[in-house]
Amino acid sequence: MNNVTTHIVDDDPAVRDALQWLLKSRGVTSQAWDSAPVFLAAARPDFCGCLLLDVRMPGMSGIELFDRLRVAGCGLPVIFLTGHGDVPMAVQALKDGAFDFIEKPYDDNALVDKVLAAIGHDVKRCAHANSVRLLRDKLDQLTQREHEVMQMILAGKLNKVIADELGIAMRTVEVHRSHIFEKMQVRSAVELSQLLSALGWPSSA
């Protein structure tokens, strides 16, 4: 997946540079940010990768940024970089949905391993989110009547039954059915049902 990036948010330029160098040595693309507000202003829900976040920063702390990102719908997995005194806060952040935390001074390989694990997790999340977006786009192409016919197809009703219930000709139902399959890019009612259910989409109204 394109644009998979590890975002580093830390107010210390030496730490940012060291982390970027370390990640690059393992083939991980990264981008550094010098404060929580700067990253928050740039963050988008479609960001994919990982967030390495220092707990203690002037102005807005890492914990506050984490909370704001969740409210904003940014699903990036967050790995906190913590000093010894910050461990209780990091543990609470884990309970609130953070991916992990690493205590300073950290082992370089252990840190990158956790970053790679977080990226692997997020790539799956992003792929699913992208599939749902594509499905929404396909559904948006359907007319109101095609939506009605699709729900009846998913309910297992035959063309004749659909025609009778909607008060239209069976040939018209066949045309709607053909258009639905074409727009949804499926070949059968079974494929249509599998497509919707695999993405957690309601299969009936």
C-alpha positions, -999 to +999 in steps of 0.1 A: +000+000+000+013+034-009+021+063+015+026+040+045+045+064+069+057+064+105+051+098+119+075+109+147+063+136+170+090+148+194+102+183+204+138+172+205+155+176+171+183+151+180+157+125+189+138+131+157+169+128+136+181+096+154+147+079+150+145+088+113+179+074+107+171+043+126+139+037+107+155+044+074+181+017+082+153-008+083+135+005+052+108+023+071+095+056+056+091+083+082+082+119+087+091+141+117+071+167+134+084+191+161+052+195+181+019+179+188-002+209+175+017+209+141+010+172+136-026+176+148-032+203+122-018+180+094-033+147+105-060+131+082-082+101+088-066+084+058-031+084+072-017+049+072+013+036+091+023+044+127+028+072+151+058+074+174+048+099+201+068+114+230+047+116+261+062+148+275+063+178+252+058+215+259+024+229+251+004+199+241+015+166+256+016+133+237-013+120+258-034+150+249-025+146+212-035+109+214-069+118+228-076+145+202-066+122+173-091+096+185-118+122+187-109+133+152-111+098+138-075+093+131-069+055+135-031+055+133-016+030+159+003+050+185+035+039+202+045+061+231+081+069+239+082+072+277+106+081+305+104+060+336+080+084+354+056+083+324+050+045+325+017+048+345+004+072+319+015+050+290-002+020+306-034+040+309-030+050+272-028+013+263-061+007+280-075+036+260-064+021+227-027+029+222-008+002+204+022+000+227+048+020+246+086+019+248+106+031+278+137+052+273+165+044+268+151+019+243+167-009+223+168+001+187+159-032+172+130-037+197+116-003+188+117-009+150+102-044+155+072-027+173+069-001+146+068-028+120+042-047+139+021-015+142+024-009+105+013-044+097-017-039+118-025-006+102-021-017+066-049-042+072-071-014+088-064+009+059-071-018+033-104-025+049-113+012+051-104+016+014-126-014+004-155+001+023-150+035+006-150+017-028-181-001-018-199+031-008-189+046-042-205+016-060-236+018-039-239+055-046-241+047-083-274+027-078-307+045-083-334+044-056-352+016-076-320-004-080-315-002-042-350-015-037-345-044-061-310-052-046-325-056-011-351-080-025-324-099-044-304-102-012-335-115+005-336-143-020-367-133-038-372-144-074-376-119-103-413-127-106-419-121-069-399-088-071-419-078-101-452-085-084-443-067-051-430-036-069-458-037-095-434-037-125-427-060-154-404-090-148-383-078-178-378-045-159-366-064-129-341-083-151-328-050-164-324-036-129-307-068-118-283-066-147-275-029-139-270-037-102-245-065-110-226-043-135-223-014-111-214-036-081-190-056-103-204-090-094-217-118-114-244-133-091-266-126-061-242-149-041-212-127-050-232-096-042-241-109-007-206-121-001-192-087-011-215-068+013-211-092+042-173-094+040-171-057+045-196-056+073-222-038+051-259-045+060-274-068+035-309-059+041-328-027+048 
